[in-house]
């Protein structure tokens, strides 16, 4: 299944809803390019809604970490929302849970940005 991404702007926060699998190849490249495009457009507040992500492999995790650091180096903030239990487990096992700002809901992630 191809990765589908839907972008919404809520009060100046870009919500990127991701659906499918973030895996090596076309999917992780498409994801990286999408976030790169948002950063190039000057978007500084980005929430990734991951409720519809069915699977992420090590390459997908690498892409997630790379986009997170890329955003930070450009003065932007990337937050994760609606992590599934498997996704949370992977982040905890890899110790990446401490790297990302994670929220139980999209609303909580959006509200966490300073006004």
NORCORQUI-V681004 format. One record per backbone hydrogen bond with DSSP energy under -1.0 kcal/mol. CO is the residue of the C=O (numbers start at 1). NH is the residue of the N-H. E is the energy in kcal/mol with one decimal. If there is no record, write none. Layout:
co;nh;e
CO;NH;E
CO;NH;E
This chain:
co;nh;e
4;19;-2.8
6;17;-3.3
8;15;-3.4
10;13;-1.9
13;10;-3.1
14;47;-3.1
15;8;-2.3
16;49;-2.2
17;6;-2.5
19;4;-3.0
20;54;-2.4
22;57;-1.9
23;28;-1.8
25;29;-2.1
26;30;-2.6
27;31;-2.3
28;32;-2.4
29;33;-2.6
30;34;-2.1
31;35;-2.2
32;36;-2.5
33;37;-2.3
34;38;-1.9
35;39;-2.4
36;40;-2.5
37;41;-1.5
38;43;-2.4
39;42;-1.7
44;77;-3.3
45;14;-2.9
46;79;-2.5
47;16;-3.1
48;81;-2.8
49;18;-2.4
50;53;-1.6
52;20;-2.2
55;22;-2.5
57;61;-2.4
58;62;-2.3
59;63;-2.3
60;64;-2.2
61;65;-2.6
62;66;-2.6
63;67;-2.7
64;68;-2.0
65;69;-2.4
66;70;-2.4
67;71;-2.6
68;72;-2.3
69;73;-2.5
71;76;-3.0
72;75;-1.8
77;46;-2.7
79;48;-3.3
80;103;-2.2
81;50;-2.8
84;88;-2.7
85;89;-2.2
86;90;-2.4
87;91;-2.3
88;92;-2.4
89;93;-2.8
90;94;-2.2
91;96;-1.8
91;97;-1.7
96;99;-1.2
96;100;-1.9
101;80;-3.0
103;82;-1.4
105;109;-1.9
106;110;-2.5
107;111;-2.6
108;112;-1.0
110;113;-1.3
